[in-house]
């Protein structure tokens, strides 16, 4: 029973770390990459649809991404979604594809991105700590119901704290890597 709770908490914490990693991928560092468009959606026949399902993304060089829609009817909506996003890019539409040229990152913009990365890292750590709290409540409930002893719960809580620390350290390491990536000129 205790192992089930700890394994479930560990798996959910892994998912939180992975979600944080994906959030970091959407923050632009030196190179423009298609992952930056992962969270964007466009109106497609009345439904908000992720851009990844509406178009292909190719990186021409370090600062240019070409977006080629699968359906030319969605071209204007994709362009509008990119323009309205917080990517800081002005898309150019040539009638068949959309060219997004990302400007060089200024020092001010880099600092904004670092703040954003720290905020996303904190969100990830909060998610991990919330999962820890839930698992701890489940362990306490087992003890209260008399299914396991106090010593077993105390040992399990120490293991849970270790699992939590591992995951928060992973998020901190991801943040450190992203910050160094952003500061690289």
N, C-alpha and C positions, 0 to 999 in steps of 0.2 A: 504494500500500500504506500509506504513512504517513498520507495524507489519510483513508483508510478508518478507521484506528485513531483519529485525532483526531476525525472526525465521529461515530463510535460513542461515544467518551467524552463528547463534547459533548451528544449526545442523551440519554445515560444521566444525565448531570449535570442536564440540564433536568428529567428525571423526578424526580430527587432534590429539586430545588428545589420542584417542584410538590407533591410529597408533604409537604414541610415546610410549604408554604402551606396545604394541607388540614389538617394537624395544628394549625396556628394557628387555623383556622376553628372547630375543636372547643373551643377555649378561650373561655370566656365573657368578654366585656368588658361594656360597659354594657347593651347590649340583648340580650334572649334571641333566638336565631335557630335555625331548624330544623337547621342544620349541626352544632349541638352534639350531636345524636342520631345522627350519621353512623356512629360507631364502635360503637354499641350493638347487641347481638343479643339475641333472645328465643327461647325454646324454642317451636317451632311443629311440632306433631306429631312430636316426637322429634328435630328438626333445629334447630341454631342458625341462625336466619335474621336478617339485618339488619332493623332496625325500619323502614327506608325501604321495604322490600318488603311490610311488614305493615300499614302505616298511612299516613295523610296527616297532615302537620303544618301548622298554620296559626298565625300569630302574631297574637294578639288585640290586644295592646298591647306596650309595651317590655319588660314583665316576665312576660307570660303566653303560653304555647304550648298549643294544644289539639291532642291526638293523637286522631285518629279512625281506629280499626282498620277494615280492609276486611272482616275476618271477626270477628264478635263473640266467637267461641270463643277468639280469641287475646287478648282484652282483659286477662284476669288475668295472663297471662304477660308482656305488654307492660308492664303496671303494675309487675310484680315486677322486670323488667329495668331500668326507670327508677329504681325505688327503690334497687336494689342498686348502681347506677352511682355514679360519683364526681361527678355533676352538682350534688350538694348541694340536691336538691329533693325535696319530699314530694308525689307525685302524688295527685290527688283523682279518684276514679272515680265517675261518675254513672250508670253502667250502659250508656251509649252511647259515651262518649268519656272521655278522661283529660285533666284540666286540670293543667298544671304551672305553678305560680307561683314564679318565681325571686325570692329575697330580694335586697334591695339588697346590693351588694358592700361588705364592711367593708374597712378598711385592711389588716387581717391577711390576709384572703382575696385581696385584690389582690396583695399581696406573694407569696403562695403561687402565684398564677397567673403572676406574672412569673418566678418560679423555674422553673415548669413550662415556660414559653415559652422560657427560656434553655436548658433541658435539651433541648427539641425542636429548637432551633436548632443546638445542638452536635451532636445526632444527625445532622442534615442535613449539617453541615460534615464530619463524620466520613465519611458516605457519599460525599460528593464527593471527599474525599481518598483514600478507598479506590479509587474509580474512577480517579483520577489514577495511583495506584500500579500498578493493573492495566494501564493504557495504557502507562505507562513501561516495565513489564516486557515488554510486547509489542514496544515499540520496540527495547529492548535485545536481544530475541530475534532481531528482523530483522537487527540489526547483527551479532550473533554468527553467524547463519546465512550472512552474507555477501551478503544481498539488497540492502542499502543501506550507504552509507558513514557513517563516524563524524560527519562534518560535517552530513549530512542528519539524523541522529538528534539531534544537539545542537540544531539549529534547530527540530526538531519538539518537543523537550522544552521549549524556550522558549515555543513556541506553546501547548503543553499547560499550562504554568504560567500563561500569560495566561488561558486558558479557565477553569482552576481558580479563579483569582483573581476572575474575573467572576462565577462562580457563588457563591463564598463571600461576595462583597460583596452579591450579591442577597439571600442568606439573612440577612446582617447588617442589610440595609435592611428586610426583612420583620420581623425581630425588633424593630428600633427603632420601626417603625410600631405593632407589637402592644403594646410597652411603653407608648408614649404613649397608645394607646387604653385600656389598662388603668388608667393613672394618671388619666385624665380622669374627673372626678366629675360 
